[in-house]
């Protein structure tokens, strides 16, 4: 049964990483994309001046 306790942290991290990637991909685009792009563009304009 030692192999279960050895593999558990790796499996938990793999599941968490997959959930993080899925969340990031789902949050791209959508209704707020134009607003987020506008904020980034405004920040870039401020730094270029």
Backbone as numpy.savetxt, mean C-alpha at the origin, in Angstrom:
# Nx Ny Nz CAx CAy CAz Cx Cy Cz
5.79 -31.29 15.77 4.97 -30.08 15.77 5.83 -28.82 15.77
7.14 -28.96 15.87 8.00 -27.78 15.85 7.93 -27.06 14.50
7.67 -27.81 13.43 7.63 -27.17 12.12 6.47 -26.19 12.00
5.39 -26.46 12.75 4.25 -25.51 12.71 4.65 -24.19 13.35
5.31 -24.24 14.49 5.72 -23.01 15.15 6.83 -22.31 14.38
7.59 -23.05 13.58 8.63 -22.43 12.77 8.05 -21.74 11.53
7.00 -22.30 10.97 6.42 -21.74 9.74 5.39 -20.64 10.00
4.81 -20.61 11.18 3.73 -19.67 11.46 4.14 -18.20 11.23
5.28 -17.72 11.74 5.61 -16.31 11.49 5.74 -15.98 10.00
6.32 -16.89 9.24 6.47 -16.64 7.80 5.12 -16.58 7.11
4.23 -17.48 7.48 2.90 -17.49 6.87 2.14 -16.23 7.24
2.23 -15.81 8.48 1.53 -14.60 8.93 2.06 -13.38 8.18
3.38 -13.29 8.02 3.95 -12.15 7.31 3.56 -12.18 5.83
3.52 -13.35 5.22 3.13 -13.45 3.82 1.68 -13.01 3.63
0.80 -13.43 4.51 -0.60 -13.03 4.42 -0.74 -11.53 4.63
-0.03 -10.98 5.60 -0.10 -9.54 5.87 0.43 -8.74 4.68
1.52 -9.19 4.09 2.09 -8.48 2.94 1.14 -8.53 1.75
0.52 -9.68 1.53 -0.45 -9.79 0.44 -1.63 -8.86 0.67
-2.11 -8.80 1.89 -3.23 -7.90 2.21 -2.82 -6.45 1.99
-1.59 -6.10 2.34 -1.11 -4.73 2.14 -1.06 -4.38 0.66
-0.53 -5.28 -0.15 -0.45 -5.03 -1.59 -1.85 -4.90 -2.20
-2.77 -5.76 -1.79 -4.13 -5.68 -2.31 -4.78 -4.36 -1.92
-4.56 -3.92 -0.70 -5.12 -2.64 -0.25 -4.55 -1.49 -1.05
-3.25 -1.50 -1.30 -2.62 -0.42 -2.07 -3.15 -0.40 -3.49
-3.27 -1.56 -4.11 -3.76 -1.62 -5.49 -5.20 -1.15 -5.57
-6.03 -1.54 -4.61 -7.44 -1.13 -4.63 -7.59 0.37 -4.40
-6.68 0.98 -3.65 -6.82 2.40 -3.35 -6.32 3.28 -4.49
-5.69 2.70 -5.50 -5.25 3.48 -6.65 -6.45 3.79 -7.53
-6.51 5.00 -8.00 -7.63 5.38 -8.87 -8.89 5.64 -8.06
-10.01 5.52 -8.69 -11.27 5.73 -7.99 -11.69 7.18 -7.97
-12.62 7.47 -7.10 -13.22 8.81 -7.05 -12.25 9.87 -6.58
-11.31 9.51 -5.72 -10.41 10.51 -5.16 -9.14 10.70 -5.98
-8.99 9.99 -7.09 -7.75 10.05 -7.85 -7.47 11.47 -8.35
-8.46 12.13 -8.90 -8.25 13.48 -9.43 -7.86 14.44 -8.31
-8.50 14.31 -7.17 -8.19 15.19 -6.04 -6.77 14.94 -5.54
-6.39 13.66 -5.43 -5.04 13.34 -4.98 -4.00 13.83 -5.98
-4.28 13.67 -7.27 -3.35 14.13 -8.30 -3.19 15.65 -8.24
-4.28 16.34 -7.98 -4.22 17.80 -7.89 -3.37 18.24 -6.70
-3.49 17.54 -5.59 -2.69 17.88 -4.41 -1.21 17.67 -4.69
-0.88 16.54 -5.33 0.52 16.26 -5.66 1.06 17.28 -6.64
0.26 17.63 -7.65 0.70 18.62 -8.63 0.94 19.98 -7.98
0.08 20.35 -7.05 0.25 21.63 -6.35 1.52 21.62 -5.51
1.79 20.51 -4.86 3.00 20.42 -4.04 4.25 20.48 -4.92
4.19 19.87 -6.08 5.33 19.89 -6.98 5.56 21.30 -7.52
4.49 22.02 -7.80 4.63 23.39 -8.28 5.28 24.28 -7.22
4.93 24.06 -5.96 5.52 24.84 -4.89 7.02 24.59 -4.75
7.43 23.34 -4.93 8.84 23.02 -4.76 9.68 23.47 -5.95
9.05 23.63 -7.13 9.79 24.05 -8.31 10.03 25.55 -8.35
9.29 26.29 -7.57 9.44 27.76 -7.60 10.66 28.22 -6.88
